[in-house]
Amino acid sequence: MAEDREAFLLADESLVREFQIAASFARIPAGHDVFLEGDRVDGIALLLSGVVRVYKVSETGRAITLYRFGLGQSCILSANAILSQKSFPAIATVEQDAEAVLIPAATFRDWVKRYDPWREFVFDLLSERLVTVMEVVEEVVFQRMYRRVASLLLVKARFQNPIQVTHQELAAELGSSREVISRILEDFSQIGLIRPGRGTIEVLDQRGLENRSVV
């Protein structure tokens, strides 16, 4: 996909020239909120490095991740807000220090009207993120929370075990409450699947978690 996005820039010399004039470079530290819900979107970022998490928070304070984007990617909710001239409908927070190319909103809208390669780029964004968001909806609506917790622990344990994570962080990732997640982790602990610690969770029985993740 990154190669495709490089190719579209080469397809139109006018777009390349305008891109070089309009684009600006920014470094954004981890923990910085790029947009809060209700913010006006005055530009869109194309990431050169780092990771941005886009999520929603309910009235009760529960959060659920809609998607993340990284190298060579951008935020479809930002694009939609610019095109519809509406406010940002979620929260976008930098998870890993990021470097980005920034395109002003007015320029972004103008390019969508005038350049086929740029429209293709926006449609690619839409198709990628639509699939991701539909997967999130399926997980929230159809999967049992036990299965979702087990699946998430298995994914995280591939990169780090013991996993450096709190119950609250898992709850935020899954769009649940800390109390629900804590009860599930306690059940997992009692049957020997995991060993919880202070800010850590060690996976002891990967096969057992795998069985839980498909029940």
VENMO-V693965 format. One record per residue. SS is DSSP state (a for helix, b for strand, c for the rest). PHI is phi in degrees with one decimal (* if undefined). D_FIRST is the distance of its C-alpha to the first C-alpha in Angstrom with 2 decimals. Layout:
SS PHI D_FIRST
SS PHI D_FIRST
This chain:
c * 0.00
a -62.4 3.81
a -66.1 5.36
a -63.0 5.02
a -74.0 6.38
a -71.7 8.77
a -66.5 9.81
a -67.9 10.88
a -69.4 13.10
a -77.1 14.77
c -76.9 15.57
c -145.5 18.26
a -62.0 20.59
a -63.3 22.15
a -64.9 19.04
a -60.0 18.46
a -63.1 22.11
a -67.3 22.11
a -61.2 19.07
a -63.5 21.02
a -78.5 24.08
a -82.8 22.86
c -73.6 20.46
b -128.8 22.15
b -106.1 21.35
b -143.2 22.32
b -109.2 22.82
b -125.8 23.21
c -74.9 25.14
c -59.5 24.69
c 93.4 26.81
c -80.6 26.48
b -82.6 26.11
b -70.6 23.77
b -139.6 25.07
c -107.6 27.86
c -59.0 28.54
c 96.7 30.26
c -69.3 29.00
c -77.3 28.41
c -98.2 24.86
c -101.3 25.40
b -177.8 21.89
b -125.9 18.24
b -105.1 16.53
b -106.8 13.13
b -75.8 13.17
b -98.7 13.48
b -162.8 15.02
b 88.2 16.75
b -139.1 16.43
b -119.9 17.74
b -101.5 19.38
b -114.1 20.14
b -148.4 23.27
b -115.8 26.42
b -121.7 30.01
c -80.2 32.78
c -64.8 36.31
c -87.2 37.50
c 94.3 35.09
c -78.7 32.72
b -119.2 29.04
b -139.9 26.02
b -75.0 22.40
b -85.5 20.19
b -171.9 16.85
b -122.9 15.50
b -139.1 12.60
c -141.5 11.88
c -51.1 10.16
c 75.9 7.78
c -117.0 8.72
c -147.1 11.88
c -104.7 14.71
a -68.4 15.18
a -67.8 18.89
a -65.6 19.19
a -61.1 17.78
a -64.5 20.17
a -63.4 23.01
a -67.2 22.66
a -68.7 22.62
a -88.9 25.44
c 56.0 27.19
c -116.4 27.88
c -77.3 27.91
c -72.1 25.25
c -93.9 25.93
c -149.1 25.04
b -126.1 24.90
b -120.0 22.05
b -126.4 23.03
b -74.8 21.58
b -92.2 21.80
b -128.3 20.94
b -39.7 21.82
b -121.4 19.10
b -121.5 18.49
b -146.1 17.01
b -97.9 17.10
b -106.4 19.19
b -116.5 19.50
b -60.7 22.83
a -59.7 23.04
a -61.8 25.14
a -66.0 22.80
a -57.5 19.80
a -63.3 22.03
a -63.0 23.27
a -66.6 19.91
a -60.7 19.04
a -72.4 22.39
a -102.0 22.25
c -124.1 18.82
a -59.1 16.93
a -59.3 13.60
a -70.4 14.02
a -62.5 14.99
a -61.7 11.93
a -60.0 9.89
a -65.1 12.54
a -65.6 12.53
a -61.9 8.89
a -57.0 10.11
a -60.1 13.22
a -65.1 12.14
a -60.6 10.20
a -73.6 13.27
a -62.0 15.82
a -62.2 15.22
a -62.6 15.54
a -66.0 18.61
a -64.1 20.17
a -64.2 20.00
a -62.6 21.77
a -60.8 24.35
a -62.2 24.98
a -62.2 25.57
a -66.6 27.90
a -83.1 29.84
a -106.5 30.14
c -89.9 29.89
c -68.0 32.96
a -62.3 32.71
a -59.8 33.99
a -64.5 31.13
a -68.6 28.56
a -64.6 30.31
a -60.7 30.52
a -62.4 26.84
a -66.2 25.90
a -63.2 28.44
a -63.4 27.15
a -63.3 23.58
a -67.6 25.02
a -69.3 27.54
c -64.6 24.99
c -104.9 24.37
c -162.2 27.85
c -149.1 31.21
c -65.2 33.30
b -83.8 30.68
b -86.5 31.28
c -159.3 31.22
c -99.6 33.86
a -61.2 34.80
a -65.3 33.97
a -66.2 30.41
a -63.7 29.91
a -60.5 31.50
a -64.7 29.20
a -63.8 26.10
a -100.3 27.53
c 71.1 29.18
c -120.6 32.63
c -99.0 35.75
a -61.9 36.75
a -63.3 39.88
a -64.0 38.14
a -62.7 35.78
a -62.3 38.80
a -64.0 40.78
a -65.6 38.06
a -64.3 37.67
a -64.4 41.46
a -61.9 41.57
a -61.2 38.99
a -66.1 41.09
a -66.3 44.35
c -99.2 43.18
c 81.6 41.84
c -80.3 38.10
b -139.5 37.47
b -127.6 39.52
b -77.1 38.99
b -133.2 39.93
c -78.4 39.99
c 75.1 36.37
b -138.5 35.26
b -139.8 34.81
b -100.9 35.24
b -80.9 34.11
c -100.4 37.13
c -129.7 36.52
a -63.7 32.94
a -63.6 34.12
a -63.2 36.11
a -66.0 33.16
a -60.6 31.10
a -63.0 33.99
a -65.2 34.06
a -74.8 30.36
a -115.6 30.90
c -75.6 34.36
